Amino acid sequence: FSKNQFYWLLSEALPYILYIGVALYFVELFLSFVCALRAKKGSRRFHELLGVIIVGLIGLTLLFSSLVPFSTLDDKSVNKLPAGARRIYQQLKPYQLTNSYGLFRRMTGVGGRPEVILEGAPHEDGPWTEYHFRFKPGRVNRIPPVVSTLFGGFVC
């Protein structure tokens, strides 16, 4: 298995991987609609459907925005993406919601991942204290917490 064979396989498989990812998103969205329609009360059904629509649109925007950096694994795949996906990515790029894959940022620190630090105070003039995220990596002298997996069954 040579490097050239790997890049050939990647360039052949990447479009299918993208199609499968988008298709699975729409399957999940459809199942969410079905669950929302099964709600008993009319007003509850309306609120659930509204929630599915709002979250679905946000998710679709993020999905299309993430296609561009993901497809940079193969340079030819970027040009095959719909223009709308590239436009969404360019509009959301300043907010760094999606990023390309690779070790460059992590290894060099150039444009490294910014840290979010939340601080709060009982009064406007302080004293300010930092709030730590429970599962945020960083402190290397502690045992990592156990986090349950995200692989659960679809529950309606």
PyMOL CGO cylinders between C-alpha atoms (Angstrom):
from pymol import cmd
from pymol.cgo import CYLINDER

trace = [
    CYLINDER, 0.00, 0.00, 0.00, 1.95, 3.02, -1.23, 0.3, 1, 1, 1, 1, 1, 1,
    CYLINDER, 1.95, 3.02, -1.23, 1.39, 6.71, -0.59, 0.3, 1, 1, 1, 1, 1, 1,
    CYLINDER, 1.39, 6.71, -0.59, 0.14, 7.21, -4.16, 0.3, 1, 1, 1, 1, 1, 1,
    CYLINDER, 0.14, 7.21, -4.16, -2.32, 4.35, -3.77, 0.3, 1, 1, 1, 1, 1, 1,
    CYLINDER, -2.32, 4.35, -3.77, -3.59, 5.89, -0.54, 0.3, 1, 1, 1, 1, 1, 1,
    CYLINDER, -3.59, 5.89, -0.54, -4.17, 9.28, -2.18, 0.3, 1, 1, 1, 1, 1, 1,
    CYLINDER, -4.17, 9.28, -2.18, -5.90, 7.58, -5.12, 0.3, 1, 1, 1, 1, 1, 1,
    CYLINDER, -5.90, 7.58, -5.12, -8.18, 5.68, -2.73, 0.3, 1, 1, 1, 1, 1, 1,
    CYLINDER, -8.18, 5.68, -2.73, -8.88, 8.87, -0.80, 0.3, 1, 1, 1, 1, 1, 1,
    CYLINDER, -8.88, 8.87, -0.80, -9.76, 10.82, -3.95, 0.3, 1, 1, 1, 1, 1, 1,
    CYLINDER, -9.76, 10.82, -3.95, -12.08, 8.01, -5.10, 0.3, 1, 1, 1, 1, 1, 1,
    CYLINDER, -12.08, 8.01, -5.10, -13.78, 7.46, -1.72, 0.3, 1, 1, 1, 1, 1, 1,
    CYLINDER, -13.78, 7.46, -1.72, -14.16, 11.06, -0.52, 0.3, 1, 1, 1, 1, 1, 1,
    CYLINDER, -14.16, 11.06, -0.52, -17.16, 12.00, -2.70, 0.3, 1, 1, 1, 1, 1, 1,
    CYLINDER, -17.16, 12.00, -2.70, -19.01, 8.89, -1.52, 0.3, 1, 1, 1, 1, 1, 1,
    CYLINDER, -19.01, 8.89, -1.52, -18.15, 9.65, 2.10, 0.3, 1, 1, 1, 1, 1, 1,
    CYLINDER, -18.15, 9.65, 2.10, -19.59, 13.14, 1.67, 0.3, 1, 1, 1, 1, 1, 1,
    CYLINDER, -19.59, 13.14, 1.67, -22.78, 11.78, 0.07, 0.3, 1, 1, 1, 1, 1, 1,
    CYLINDER, -22.78, 11.78, 0.07, -23.19, 9.21, 2.84, 0.3, 1, 1, 1, 1, 1, 1,
    CYLINDER, -23.19, 9.21, 2.84, -22.73, 11.88, 5.52, 0.3, 1, 1, 1, 1, 1, 1,
    CYLINDER, -22.73, 11.88, 5.52, -25.34, 14.17, 3.96, 0.3, 1, 1, 1, 1, 1, 1,
    CYLINDER, -25.34, 14.17, 3.96, -27.74, 11.26, 3.43, 0.3, 1, 1, 1, 1, 1, 1,
    CYLINDER, -27.74, 11.26, 3.43, -27.41, 10.15, 7.05, 0.3, 1, 1, 1, 1, 1, 1,
    CYLINDER, -27.41, 10.15, 7.05, -28.11, 13.70, 8.20, 0.3, 1, 1, 1, 1, 1, 1,
    CYLINDER, -28.11, 13.70, 8.20, -31.36, 13.72, 6.23, 0.3, 1, 1, 1, 1, 1, 1,
    CYLINDER, -31.36, 13.72, 6.23, -32.32, 10.30, 7.59, 0.3, 1, 1, 1, 1, 1, 1,
    CYLINDER, -32.32, 10.30, 7.59, -31.82, 11.61, 11.12, 0.3, 1, 1, 1, 1, 1, 1,
    CYLINDER, -31.82, 11.61, 11.12, -33.81, 14.75, 10.27, 0.3, 1, 1, 1, 1, 1, 1,
    CYLINDER, -33.81, 14.75, 10.27, -36.64, 12.61, 8.87, 0.3, 1, 1, 1, 1, 1, 1,
    CYLINDER, -36.64, 12.61, 8.87, -36.70, 10.46, 12.02, 0.3, 1, 1, 1, 1, 1, 1,
    CYLINDER, -36.70, 10.46, 12.02, -36.83, 13.62, 14.13, 0.3, 1, 1, 1, 1, 1, 1,
    CYLINDER, -36.83, 13.62, 14.13, -39.84, 14.82, 12.13, 0.3, 1, 1, 1, 1, 1, 1,
    CYLINDER, -39.84, 14.82, 12.13, -41.56, 11.47, 12.67, 0.3, 1, 1, 1, 1, 1, 1,
    CYLINDER, -41.56, 11.47, 12.67, -40.94, 11.73, 16.43, 0.3, 1, 1, 1, 1, 1, 1,
    CYLINDER, -40.94, 11.73, 16.43, -42.28, 15.29, 16.49, 0.3, 1, 1, 1, 1, 1, 1,
    CYLINDER, -42.28, 15.29, 16.49, -45.42, 14.22, 14.63, 0.3, 1, 1, 1, 1, 1, 1,
    CYLINDER, -45.42, 14.22, 14.63, -46.06, 11.50, 17.20, 0.3, 1, 1, 1, 1, 1, 1,
    CYLINDER, -46.06, 11.50, 17.20, -46.48, 14.04, 19.98, 0.3, 1, 1, 1, 1, 1, 1,
    CYLINDER, -46.48, 14.04, 19.98, -49.93, 13.69, 21.57, 0.3, 1, 1, 1, 1, 1, 1,
    CYLINDER, -49.93, 13.69, 21.57, -51.14, 17.26, 21.97, 0.3, 1, 1, 1, 1, 1, 1,
    CYLINDER, -51.14, 17.26, 21.97, -51.49, 19.67, 19.06, 0.3, 1, 1, 1, 1, 1, 1,
    CYLINDER, -51.49, 19.67, 19.06, -49.57, 22.51, 20.68, 0.3, 1, 1, 1, 1, 1, 1,
    CYLINDER, -49.57, 22.51, 20.68, -46.80, 20.15, 21.80, 0.3, 1, 1, 1, 1, 1, 1,
    CYLINDER, -46.80, 20.15, 21.80, -46.61, 18.73, 18.29, 0.3, 1, 1, 1, 1, 1, 1,
    CYLINDER, -46.61, 18.73, 18.29, -46.30, 22.26, 16.88, 0.3, 1, 1, 1, 1, 1, 1,
    CYLINDER, -46.30, 22.26, 16.88, -43.49, 23.16, 19.30, 0.3, 1, 1, 1, 1, 1, 1,
    CYLINDER, -43.49, 23.16, 19.30, -41.63, 19.93, 18.58, 0.3, 1, 1, 1, 1, 1, 1,
    CYLINDER, -41.63, 19.93, 18.58, -41.94, 20.43, 14.82, 0.3, 1, 1, 1, 1, 1, 1,
    CYLINDER, -41.94, 20.43, 14.82, -40.77, 24.02, 15.15, 0.3, 1, 1, 1, 1, 1, 1,
    CYLINDER, -40.77, 24.02, 15.15, -37.78, 22.83, 17.18, 0.3, 1, 1, 1, 1, 1, 1,
    CYLINDER, -37.78, 22.83, 17.18, -36.91, 20.19, 14.59, 0.3, 1, 1, 1, 1, 1, 1,
    CYLINDER, -36.91, 20.19, 14.59, -37.11, 22.79, 11.81, 0.3, 1, 1, 1, 1, 1, 1,
    CYLINDER, -37.11, 22.79, 11.81, -34.92, 25.32, 13.64, 0.3, 1, 1, 1, 1, 1, 1,
    CYLINDER, -34.92, 25.32, 13.64, -32.31, 22.79, 14.78, 0.3, 1, 1, 1, 1, 1, 1,
    CYLINDER, -32.31, 22.79, 14.78, -32.47, 21.10, 11.36, 0.3, 1, 1, 1, 1, 1, 1,
    CYLINDER, -32.47, 21.10, 11.36, -31.69, 24.36, 9.55, 0.3, 1, 1, 1, 1, 1, 1,
    CYLINDER, -31.69, 24.36, 9.55, -28.83, 25.19, 11.91, 0.3, 1, 1, 1, 1, 1, 1,
    CYLINDER, -28.83, 25.19, 11.91, -27.48, 21.66, 11.54, 0.3, 1, 1, 1, 1, 1, 1,
    CYLINDER, -27.48, 21.66, 11.54, -27.79, 21.79, 7.76, 0.3, 1, 1, 1, 1, 1, 1,
    CYLINDER, -27.79, 21.79, 7.76, -25.88, 25.07, 7.68, 0.3, 1, 1, 1, 1, 1, 1,
    CYLINDER, -25.88, 25.07, 7.68, -23.10, 23.62, 9.82, 0.3, 1, 1, 1, 1, 1, 1,
    CYLINDER, -23.10, 23.62, 9.82, -23.05, 20.42, 7.78, 0.3, 1, 1, 1, 1, 1, 1,
    CYLINDER, -23.05, 20.42, 7.78, -22.63, 22.29, 4.50, 0.3, 1, 1, 1, 1, 1, 1,
    CYLINDER, -22.63, 22.29, 4.50, -20.05, 24.57, 6.10, 0.3, 1, 1, 1, 1, 1, 1,
    CYLINDER, -20.05, 24.57, 6.10, -18.04, 21.56, 7.28, 0.3, 1, 1, 1, 1, 1, 1,
    CYLINDER, -18.04, 21.56, 7.28, -18.01, 19.93, 3.83, 0.3, 1, 1, 1, 1, 1, 1,
    CYLINDER, -18.01, 19.93, 3.83, -15.44, 22.43, 2.54, 0.3, 1, 1, 1, 1, 1, 1,
    CYLINDER, -15.44, 22.43, 2.54, -12.71, 21.85, 5.14, 0.3, 1, 1, 1, 1, 1, 1,
    CYLINDER, -12.71, 21.85, 5.14, -13.38, 18.10, 5.11, 0.3, 1, 1, 1, 1, 1, 1,
    CYLINDER, -13.38, 18.10, 5.11, -13.04, 17.91, 1.34, 0.3, 1, 1, 1, 1, 1, 1,
    CYLINDER, -13.04, 17.91, 1.34, -9.63, 19.62, 1.49, 0.3, 1, 1, 1, 1, 1, 1,
    CYLINDER, -9.63, 19.62, 1.49, -8.28, 16.15, 2.21, 0.3, 1, 1, 1, 1, 1, 1,
    CYLINDER, -8.28, 16.15, 2.21, -8.40, 15.83, -1.59, 0.3, 1, 1, 1, 1, 1, 1,
    CYLINDER, -8.40, 15.83, -1.59, -7.88, 19.04, -3.56, 0.3, 1, 1, 1, 1, 1, 1,
    CYLINDER, -7.88, 19.04, -3.56, -10.06, 17.92, -6.49, 0.3, 1, 1, 1, 1, 1, 1,
    CYLINDER, -10.06, 17.92, -6.49, -13.05, 17.31, -4.24, 0.3, 1, 1, 1, 1, 1, 1,
    CYLINDER, -13.05, 17.31, -4.24, -13.32, 20.95, -3.15, 0.3, 1, 1, 1, 1, 1, 1,
    CYLINDER, -13.32, 20.95, -3.15, -14.15, 22.05, -6.69, 0.3, 1, 1, 1, 1, 1, 1,
    CYLINDER, -14.15, 22.05, -6.69, -16.87, 19.38, -6.97, 0.3, 1, 1, 1, 1, 1, 1,
    CYLINDER, -16.87, 19.38, -6.97, -18.80, 20.76, -4.00, 0.3, 1, 1, 1, 1, 1, 1,
    CYLINDER, -18.80, 20.76, -4.00, -21.93, 22.82, -4.65, 0.3, 1, 1, 1, 1, 1, 1,
    CYLINDER, -21.93, 22.82, -4.65, -21.27, 26.56, -4.82, 0.3, 1, 1, 1, 1, 1, 1,
    CYLINDER, -21.27, 26.56, -4.82, -23.77, 27.07, -1.99, 0.3, 1, 1, 1, 1, 1, 1,
    CYLINDER, -23.77, 27.07, -1.99, -21.68, 24.96, 0.39, 0.3, 1, 1, 1, 1, 1, 1,
    CYLINDER, -21.68, 24.96, 0.39, -18.54, 26.97, -0.43, 0.3, 1, 1, 1, 1, 1, 1,
    CYLINDER, -18.54, 26.97, -0.43, -20.47, 30.24, -0.01, 0.3, 1, 1, 1, 1, 1, 1,
    CYLINDER, -20.47, 30.24, -0.01, -21.83, 29.18, 3.41, 0.3, 1, 1, 1, 1, 1, 1,
    CYLINDER, -21.83, 29.18, 3.41, -18.31, 28.19, 4.48, 0.3, 1, 1, 1, 1, 1, 1,
    CYLINDER, -18.31, 28.19, 4.48, -16.88, 31.56, 3.40, 0.3, 1, 1, 1, 1, 1, 1,
    CYLINDER, -16.88, 31.56, 3.40, -19.59, 33.46, 5.28, 0.3, 1, 1, 1, 1, 1, 1,
    CYLINDER, -19.59, 33.46, 5.28, -19.06, 31.44, 8.49, 0.3, 1, 1, 1, 1, 1, 1,
    CYLINDER, -19.06, 31.44, 8.49, -15.26, 31.26, 8.22, 0.3, 1, 1, 1, 1, 1, 1,
    CYLINDER, -15.26, 31.26, 8.22, -14.61, 34.29, 10.50, 0.3, 1, 1, 1, 1, 1, 1,
    CYLINDER, -14.61, 34.29, 10.50, -16.44, 32.51, 13.33, 0.3, 1, 1, 1, 1, 1, 1,
    CYLINDER, -16.44, 32.51, 13.33, -14.28, 29.35, 13.04, 0.3, 1, 1, 1, 1, 1, 1,
    CYLINDER, -14.28, 29.35, 13.04, -17.26, 27.02, 13.46, 0.3, 1, 1, 1, 1, 1, 1,
    CYLINDER, -17.26, 27.02, 13.46, -15.61, 24.43, 11.21, 0.3, 1, 1, 1, 1, 1, 1,
    CYLINDER, -15.61, 24.43, 11.21, -11.92, 23.86, 10.63, 0.3, 1, 1, 1, 1, 1, 1,
    CYLINDER, -11.92, 23.86, 10.63, -9.76, 21.81, 8.33, 0.3, 1, 1, 1, 1, 1, 1,
    CYLINDER, -9.76, 21.81, 8.33, -8.21, 18.59, 9.44, 0.3, 1, 1, 1, 1, 1, 1,
    CYLINDER, -8.21, 18.59, 9.44, -4.50, 18.29, 10.04, 0.3, 1, 1, 1, 1, 1, 1,
    CYLINDER, -4.50, 18.29, 10.04, -1.73, 18.52, 12.55, 0.3, 1, 1, 1, 1, 1, 1,
    CYLINDER, -1.73, 18.52, 12.55, -0.29, 21.86, 11.41, 0.3, 1, 1, 1, 1, 1, 1,
    CYLINDER, -0.29, 21.86, 11.41, -2.16, 24.04, 13.90, 0.3, 1, 1, 1, 1, 1, 1,
    CYLINDER, -2.16, 24.04, 13.90, -1.63, 21.67, 16.78, 0.3, 1, 1, 1, 1, 1, 1,
    CYLINDER, -1.63, 21.67, 16.78, 2.04, 20.95, 16.07, 0.3, 1, 1, 1, 1, 1, 1,
    CYLINDER, 2.04, 20.95, 16.07, 3.16, 24.50, 15.30, 0.3, 1, 1, 1, 1, 1, 1,
    CYLINDER, 3.16, 24.50, 15.30, 0.73, 26.54, 17.36, 0.3, 1, 1, 1, 1, 1, 1,
    CYLINDER, 0.73, 26.54, 17.36, 0.25, 28.88, 14.40, 0.3, 1, 1, 1, 1, 1, 1,
    CYLINDER, 0.25, 28.88, 14.40, -3.36, 29.96, 14.47, 0.3, 1, 1, 1, 1, 1, 1,
    CYLINDER, -3.36, 29.96, 14.47, -3.81, 27.49, 17.30, 0.3, 1, 1, 1, 1, 1, 1,
    CYLINDER, -3.81, 27.49, 17.30, -7.10, 26.68, 18.88, 0.3, 1, 1, 1, 1, 1, 1,
    CYLINDER, -7.10, 26.68, 18.88, -8.31, 29.59, 20.98, 0.3, 1, 1, 1, 1, 1, 1,
    CYLINDER, -8.31, 29.59, 20.98, -9.39, 28.78, 24.50, 0.3, 1, 1, 1, 1, 1, 1,
    CYLINDER, -9.39, 28.78, 24.50, -12.73, 29.94, 25.82, 0.3, 1, 1, 1, 1, 1, 1,
    CYLINDER, -12.73, 29.94, 25.82, -12.52, 31.10, 29.42, 0.3, 1, 1, 1, 1, 1, 1,
    CYLINDER, -12.52, 31.10, 29.42, -15.70, 32.01, 31.26, 0.3, 1, 1, 1, 1, 1, 1,
    CYLINDER, -15.70, 32.01, 31.26, -15.45, 34.26, 34.28, 0.3, 1, 1, 1, 1, 1, 1,
    CYLINDER, -15.45, 34.26, 34.28, -18.14, 35.43, 36.61, 0.3, 1, 1, 1, 1, 1, 1,
    CYLINDER, -18.14, 35.43, 36.61, -18.47, 37.77, 39.56, 0.3, 1, 1, 1, 1, 1, 1,
    CYLINDER, -18.47, 37.77, 39.56, -21.18, 38.50, 42.10, 0.3, 1, 1, 1, 1, 1, 1,
    CYLINDER, -21.18, 38.50, 42.10, -20.72, 42.22, 41.41, 0.3, 1, 1, 1, 1, 1, 1,
    CYLINDER, -20.72, 42.22, 41.41, -19.64, 44.24, 38.42, 0.3, 1, 1, 1, 1, 1, 1,
    CYLINDER, -19.64, 44.24, 38.42, -16.36, 45.30, 40.06, 0.3, 1, 1, 1, 1, 1, 1,
    CYLINDER, -16.36, 45.30, 40.06, -15.34, 41.78, 41.10, 0.3, 1, 1, 1, 1, 1, 1,
    CYLINDER, -15.34, 41.78, 41.10, -13.83, 39.64, 42.34, 0.3, 1, 1, 1, 1, 1, 1,
    CYLINDER, -13.83, 39.64, 42.34, -13.89, 37.65, 39.11, 0.3, 1, 1, 1, 1, 1, 1,
    CYLINDER, -13.89, 37.65, 39.11, -13.44, 33.88, 39.20, 0.3, 1, 1, 1, 1, 1, 1,
    CYLINDER, -13.44, 33.88, 39.20, -12.87, 31.48, 36.34, 0.3, 1, 1, 1, 1, 1, 1,
    CYLINDER, -12.87, 31.48, 36.34, -15.44, 28.77, 35.63, 0.3, 1, 1, 1, 1, 1, 1,
    CYLINDER, -15.44, 28.77, 35.63, -13.86, 25.54, 34.46, 0.3, 1, 1, 1, 1, 1, 1,
    CYLINDER, -13.86, 25.54, 34.46, -15.52, 23.26, 31.93, 0.3, 1, 1, 1, 1, 1, 1,
    CYLINDER, -15.52, 23.26, 31.93, -15.97, 19.84, 33.44, 0.3, 1, 1, 1, 1, 1, 1,
    CYLINDER, -15.97, 19.84, 33.44, -14.58, 17.74, 30.59, 0.3, 1, 1, 1, 1, 1, 1,
    CYLINDER, -14.58, 17.74, 30.59, -12.24, 20.28, 29.00, 0.3, 1, 1, 1, 1, 1, 1,
    CYLINDER, -12.24, 20.28, 29.00, -8.73, 18.93, 28.44, 0.3, 1, 1, 1, 1, 1, 1,
    CYLINDER, -8.73, 18.93, 28.44, -5.90, 20.85, 29.98, 0.3, 1, 1, 1, 1, 1, 1,
    CYLINDER, -5.90, 20.85, 29.98, -4.91, 19.81, 33.48, 0.3, 1, 1, 1, 1, 1, 1,
    CYLINDER, -4.91, 19.81, 33.48, -2.51, 16.95, 32.85, 0.3, 1, 1, 1, 1, 1, 1,
    CYLINDER, -2.51, 16.95, 32.85, -2.06, 16.09, 36.53, 0.3, 1, 1, 1, 1, 1, 1,
    CYLINDER, -2.06, 16.09, 36.53, -5.59, 14.74, 37.00, 0.3, 1, 1, 1, 1, 1, 1,
    CYLINDER, -5.59, 14.74, 37.00, -7.24, 11.49, 36.00, 0.3, 1, 1, 1, 1, 1, 1,
    CYLINDER, -7.24, 11.49, 36.00, -9.49, 11.94, 32.96, 0.3, 1, 1, 1, 1, 1, 1,
    CYLINDER, -9.49, 11.94, 32.96, -13.21, 11.83, 33.76, 0.3, 1, 1, 1, 1, 1, 1,
    CYLINDER, -13.21, 11.83, 33.76, -15.33, 9.02, 32.41, 0.3, 1, 1, 1, 1, 1, 1,
    CYLINDER, -15.33, 9.02, 32.41, -17.78, 10.22, 29.78, 0.3, 1, 1, 1, 1, 1, 1,
    CYLINDER, -17.78, 10.22, 29.78, -20.48, 7.93, 28.46, 0.3, 1, 1, 1, 1, 1, 1,
    CYLINDER, -20.48, 7.93, 28.46, -20.56, 7.23, 24.76, 0.3, 1, 1, 1, 1, 1, 1,
    CYLINDER, -20.56, 7.23, 24.76, -22.89, 9.02, 22.41, 0.3, 1, 1, 1, 1, 1, 1,
    CYLINDER, -22.89, 9.02, 22.41, -23.97, 5.80, 20.71, 0.3, 1, 1, 1, 1, 1, 1,
    CYLINDER, -23.97, 5.80, 20.71, -27.50, 5.30, 21.92, 0.3, 1, 1, 1, 1, 1, 1,
    CYLINDER, -27.50, 5.30, 21.92, -30.55, 3.99, 20.17, 0.3, 1, 1, 1, 1, 1, 1,
    CYLINDER, -30.55, 3.99, 20.17, -32.96, 6.38, 18.54, 0.3, 1, 1, 1, 1, 1, 1,
    CYLINDER, -32.96, 6.38, 18.54, -35.62, 7.08, 21.15, 0.3, 1, 1, 1, 1, 1, 1,
    CYLINDER, -35.62, 7.08, 21.15, -38.87, 8.73, 20.19, 0.3, 1, 1, 1, 1, 1, 1,
]
cmd.load_cgo(trace, "trace")
